[in-house]
Amino acid sequence: MVEVSVNASRIKQSEIRIMSVECERVRGVNLAQGVCDTEVPEPVRRAAKAAVDAGLNQYTRLDGIPALRGAIANKLRDHNRLTVDPEAQLLVTSGATGGFFAACMAMLNPADEVILFEPCYGYHAHTLTAMNCKPVFVRLNAPDWKFIADDVERVITPRTKAIVVNSPANPSGKVMSRAELGWLAEIAVKHDLLVFTDEIYEYFLYDGHEHVSIATLPGMAERTITISGFSKTFSITGWRIGYAACPARWKTSIGYFHDLTYICAPAPFQHGAAAGLNELPKKFYEDLRLEYLHKRDLICSALTQAGLAPSIPQGAYYILADVAALPGSNSKEKAMHLLRETGVAAVPGNAFYHDDAGENLLRFCFAKRLTDLENACNRLQRLRAHATA
Ligand code: GLN
């Protein structure tokens, strides 16, 4: 019998998707997958529809339409304080995920070691596994997920090639401070490492936390690939529009691998994202933050009342909650118990750890319409009713 590749046998379906399927089965409220079902901003929708109607439906250049690259370069300059040449250093990608995959293909060799902060987003770790690289984990702990430079220095070996930064982080919501990013930058320069930074949640910040792009720190522009996208900010997770900004000498290779898998990012949606960047006022981003802050507080208090202590996120739109009190011998069983009892789906914590450190955690996503979130919060109270019955 012909078997799948060695690589294929090591890659399994993400627990994030599995829980969405389970949720669908019981018609529950899906707080598992990070689907933004909030409204798409009007200019974004309008420009994408207009592009379809105007016949802009064919392949674009492999690095994306000039209008979008120009708009992203302006955004990087104004928002991230990062100067990027949109011709030489910027690629529009099929989501941040497509950008990360192409960047890994272009930059990594088998057996390279790549440092990740744990809990980590499974797609980062699994993409590295797919490249035959070795993810090396630096463990961060609730509630503040702090680390010191030594925690990173300690895991560096002659095989270390790169560090993955994801701030604000999925799933912990940790926002790396300027000091922490400074340590990483110093380590990267000292050991001649590459940094992949996934900044997809850059606009989701709470309690005065600030987003810093590591590429802006001394010595970092020449060794950083800055990846982000519009899935979350414009609530268009299904459109697959992201970007990668990198030193000019790497762009051709990253672009080539992106071309091999995607040809280009979806053409009309590139026009939609460009309109969003060009037309939406600063207030849009401020309102977004306030809306999500309100939702964060809502679900955190519902989790607290239900006896599932949340770790309050500094950014992004996920919450890790302590579910030790739920029946079940691992996080998957606990997630299934919660789904059965309340109809609320969450992601088992083990999806974010390489060992059993996540077995008493569940991840809840609060990028939901307010009514759906309130419904989920009410349903979570059933747990309390059961516990006190
Ligand atoms: N990034 C989102 C999450 O973590 C969606 C990922 C996915 O659907 N695979 O839930």
Boltz pocket constraint, residues with backbone or C-beta under 6 A from the ligand:
constraints:
  - pocket:
      binder: B
      contacts: [[A, 14], [A, 16], [A, 17], [A, 32], [A, 33], [A, 34], [A, 35], [A, 170]]
      max_distance: 6.0
